[in-house]
Amino acid sequence: IGIINTWSDMNTCHSHFKQRVEEIKRGVYEAGGFPIELPAMSLGEIMVKPSTMLYRNFLAMEAEELIRCHPVDGVVLMGGCDKTTPALLMASFTMDLPAIYMPAGPMLRGYYAGETLGSGTDVLRYWADRRAGLIDQKTFENVIGGLSRSAGTCMVMGTAATMMSLAETLGMALPGSSSIPAVDSGHALMATATGRRIVDMVWEDLRPSLIITEASFDNATIIDMALGGSTNAMIHLIAVAGRAGIKLDLDRFDTISRKTPVLGNIKPSGKYLMEDFYYAGGLPAVIKRLLDKGILHKDVLTVNGKTIGENNLKSLCWNDDVIRTFENPLTKDGGIKVLKGNIAPNGAILKPSAASPKLMQ
Ligand code: FES
């Protein structure tokens, strides 16, 4: 079993991967397999310049070649920080060897001076204050310390949390895995369970081509809308689907968006953070709400050999403010709007739930 590990000292989002890979290996051994760790480019969003986007396809190619050139029968894909997830999925779809994705999980909530802070917007707000001389360097450093206080990805519903959720929705990760905070003990258990499962997937010859269908991409798009997920997900989903020979376009996203309310009350669209989302029931609770309304395709297969419907039959929600109901959504229609016009003849994407009113004209 190859374990593609996107760990590096420069990627704080994956700083727990040194430990997690050992837990995955333990699971592989438990199931009777033999684990081989294969390091791959890490793509830490914070340090890689000019943009990790430049290297998404590069990582996809590297992962493909790692799978191709080594004598492995199945692979565990360790990713989470923004571009790593789509890159690893792209590689696994192209190679079509039994593959399972292990999401890095989000970091814990940010705190500073009694205020809960989220990655991204809140950093930029304090950075603007620092540049304007409204706060001193020491205060700014305290803010940063409070914001990034554990291993794991950004803890808002940014690209990382969105893509981890979509990988699970596509059926490529164990049910419930993508919402577990990186440093929660449940994350370590999930890593071991992932290692155990890939061995069985090899015996069952359960390949991505048996899991991935047009319906699974519709599901991923619906979940992206319901979470108020990242607009970058559109870019990545199109690329990932392309590797499976499935064509997605902006009109399809638009149609789905118009039918799907935003239920995830998570920054930057809403109020809470990924840790709150996990305590509220996480992705399984959202999937259950959409299944109950008949919006998701329930019969698509996932890595555990069961359908998404079977996996989430009994999922519960513990907080209706974090994961809203259909009767009380964050916004009535979806997370994105597709715009067309003379500035962007081929289309552009706007995330209305995170946009200021002046952008709506
Ligand atoms: Fe890694 Fe945001 S910097 S997920």
Residues whose N, C-alpha, C, O or C-beta is under 5 A from the ligand:
A	BS01	FES	C13 E45 I46 G80 C81 D82 T153 C154 A160
